[in-house]
Amino acid sequence: MKTGDLVSVIDDNLRGTITNIKEKKVTIVDEHGFEYVYNASELVVQEATIYDEMQTVMKKERSKPTSKKHDKKPFILDLHFETLVKKTTDYDSFERLFLQKQKLLQTLDYCRKNNLKKLEIIHGIGDGVLQSMVFEVLESQTHLEFHNKEILHHQSGTVLVYLR
């Protein structure tokens, strides 16, 4: 340390310029013109050029790994009757609804057995008979949460189910 050096006080939020050094006592003046006296051991010289000679190393940023389990798209179940059977004319309306309910229950069991977390059920818009049956089945199940994909559920033909 020498007169004219910029210093900081170790245990205080204060810095200033050295104006006088007598034995181990150092007098500093802060930016407002106030004088302070400290022991030399309580001060640290601030050198702006201390880091000029150091090389900086640029490291690559790693992307945060995402879990494969949570990154997956939902398993999709289409309950339109044409996708469930080959000949749709062989079934009356009660049988259709019964088969669609069975397919929904089988798919929920399949998702639970295979630890699938998301299931998207496509029921269509229509008269709402299939939609109300889907909601009745989902409400009777435990350890799952379901939401309409759209805000207005009557305009949405799908339900997104989260299995816990």
BELFEN-V445774 format. One record per residue. RES is the residue in one letter. PHI is phi in radians with two decimals (* if undefined). D_LAST is the distance of its C-alpha to the last C-alpha in Angstrom with 2 decimals. Layout:
BEGIN
res=RES phi=PHI d_last=D_LAST
res=RES phi=PHI d_last=D_LAST
END
This chain:
BEGIN
res=M phi=* d_last=66.16
res=K phi=-2.54 d_last=69.06
res=T phi=-1.06 d_last=70.28
res=G phi=1.74 d_last=68.48
res=D phi=-1.27 d_last=65.11
res=L phi=-1.54 d_last=61.92
res=V phi=-2.29 d_last=60.07
res=S phi=-2.11 d_last=57.02
res=V phi=-1.53 d_last=56.86
res=I phi=-1.10 d_last=54.30
res=D phi=-1.75 d_last=53.07
res=D phi=-2.53 d_last=53.68
res=N phi=-1.61 d_last=52.73
res=L phi=-2.51 d_last=56.28
res=R phi=-2.51 d_last=58.15
res=G phi=-2.98 d_last=61.69
res=T phi=-1.86 d_last=64.75
res=I phi=-1.26 d_last=66.98
res=T phi=-1.94 d_last=70.44
res=N phi=-2.71 d_last=72.03
res=I phi=-2.25 d_last=71.56
res=K phi=-2.23 d_last=73.65
res=E phi=0.91 d_last=72.98
res=K phi=-1.82 d_last=69.28
res=K phi=-1.70 d_last=69.02
res=V phi=-2.13 d_last=67.78
res=T phi=-1.76 d_last=68.30
res=I phi=-2.18 d_last=65.86
res=V phi=-2.09 d_last=65.93
res=D phi=-1.44 d_last=62.70
res=E phi=-1.18 d_last=62.29
res=H phi=-1.72 d_last=63.73
res=G phi=1.66 d_last=66.86
res=F phi=-1.45 d_last=66.13
res=E phi=-1.72 d_last=67.35
res=Y phi=-2.37 d_last=65.44
res=V phi=-2.08 d_last=66.58
res=Y phi=-2.34 d_last=64.21
res=N phi=-1.25 d_last=64.61
res=A phi=-1.08 d_last=64.21
res=S phi=-1.26 d_last=61.33
res=E phi=-1.61 d_last=59.29
res=L phi=-2.05 d_last=59.50
res=V phi=-2.27 d_last=57.94
res=V phi=-1.28 d_last=59.64
res=Q phi=-1.74 d_last=57.63
res=E phi=-1.98 d_last=58.43
res=A phi=-1.24 d_last=57.06
res=T phi=-1.60 d_last=58.19
res=I phi=-1.09 d_last=56.43
res=Y phi=-1.71 d_last=53.54
res=D phi=-1.12 d_last=55.72
res=E phi=-1.46 d_last=56.46
res=M phi=-1.41 d_last=52.87
res=Q phi=-1.51 d_last=51.04
res=T phi=-1.68 d_last=47.56
res=V phi=-1.94 d_last=45.06
res=M phi=-1.55 d_last=42.53
res=K phi=-1.78 d_last=39.26
res=K phi=-1.25 d_last=36.80
res=E phi=-1.46 d_last=33.58
res=R phi=-1.52 d_last=30.64
res=S phi=-1.39 d_last=27.73
res=K phi=-1.24 d_last=24.42
res=P phi=-1.22 d_last=22.43
res=T phi=-1.89 d_last=19.12
res=S phi=-1.19 d_last=16.42
res=K phi=-1.14 d_last=16.55
res=K phi=-1.14 d_last=12.84
res=H phi=-1.59 d_last=12.45
res=D phi=-1.54 d_last=15.83
res=K phi=-1.18 d_last=15.35
res=K phi=-1.33 d_last=16.12
res=P phi=-1.20 d_last=13.86
res=F phi=-1.21 d_last=14.67
res=I phi=-1.91 d_last=17.18
res=L phi=-2.10 d_last=18.13
res=D phi=-1.72 d_last=21.53
res=L phi=-1.61 d_last=22.41
res=H phi=-1.08 d_last=26.03
res=F phi=-1.10 d_last=28.11
res=E phi=-1.11 d_last=30.37
res=T phi=-1.48 d_last=27.65
res=L phi=-1.59 d_last=26.77
res=V phi=-2.29 d_last=30.36
res=K phi=-1.43 d_last=33.68
res=K phi=-1.96 d_last=36.01
res=T phi=-1.31 d_last=34.67
res=T phi=-1.29 d_last=37.98
res=D phi=-1.40 d_last=37.59
res=Y phi=-2.13 d_last=34.93
res=D phi=-1.58 d_last=35.37
res=S phi=-1.11 d_last=32.91
res=F phi=-1.13 d_last=31.43
res=E phi=-1.12 d_last=30.84
res=R phi=-1.05 d_last=29.25
res=L phi=-1.10 d_last=26.71
res=F phi=-1.09 d_last=26.07
res=L phi=-1.15 d_last=25.54
res=Q phi=-1.14 d_last=23.19
res=K phi=-1.16 d_last=21.05
res=Q phi=-1.07 d_last=21.18
res=K phi=-1.10 d_last=20.21
res=L phi=-1.11 d_last=17.14
res=L phi=-1.13 d_last=16.05
res=Q phi=-1.10 d_last=17.00
res=T phi=-1.18 d_last=15.05
res=L phi=-1.09 d_last=11.74
res=D phi=-1.10 d_last=12.70
res=Y phi=-1.05 d_last=13.77
res=C phi=-1.10 d_last=10.60
res=R phi=-1.19 d_last=8.79
res=K phi=-1.16 d_last=12.01
res=N phi=-1.73 d_last=12.37
res=N phi=0.96 d_last=9.05
res=L phi=-1.42 d_last=9.24
res=K phi=-1.69 d_last=6.87
res=K phi=-2.22 d_last=9.29
res=L phi=-2.40 d_last=11.50
res=E phi=-1.87 d_last=14.68
res=I phi=-1.83 d_last=16.54
res=I phi=-1.75 d_last=20.26
res=H phi=-1.99 d_last=22.04
res=G phi=1.43 d_last=25.11
res=I phi=-1.63 d_last=27.05
res=G phi=0.76 d_last=29.73
res=D phi=-1.40 d_last=30.52
res=G phi=1.69 d_last=26.96
res=V phi=-1.19 d_last=26.93
res=L phi=-1.16 d_last=24.24
res=Q phi=-1.06 d_last=22.27
res=S phi=-1.17 d_last=22.47
res=M phi=-1.15 d_last=21.52
res=V phi=-1.07 d_last=18.32
res=F phi=-1.17 d_last=17.43
res=E phi=-1.11 d_last=18.47
res=V phi=-1.13 d_last=16.28
res=L phi=-1.15 d_last=13.12
res=E phi=-1.20 d_last=14.17
res=S phi=-1.44 d_last=14.71
res=Q phi=-1.55 d_last=11.25
res=T phi=-1.88 d_last=8.80
res=H phi=1.05 d_last=5.09
res=L phi=-2.59 d_last=5.46
res=E phi=-2.30 d_last=7.71
res=F phi=-2.41 d_last=10.86
res=H phi=-2.47 d_last=14.02
res=N phi=-1.24 d_last=17.41
res=K phi=-1.28 d_last=18.43
res=E phi=-1.83 d_last=21.78
res=I phi=-1.19 d_last=22.83
res=L phi=-1.57 d_last=24.92
res=H phi=-1.15 d_last=22.71
res=H phi=-1.33 d_last=25.88
res=Q phi=-1.64 d_last=26.80
res=S phi=-1.76 d_last=23.53
res=G phi=-1.78 d_last=23.10
res=T phi=-2.35 d_last=19.45
res=V phi=-2.30 d_last=15.99
res=L phi=-1.80 d_last=13.12
res=V phi=-1.96 d_last=9.68
res=Y phi=-1.90 d_last=6.45
res=L phi=-1.60 d_last=3.82
res=R phi=-1.80 d_last=0.00
END
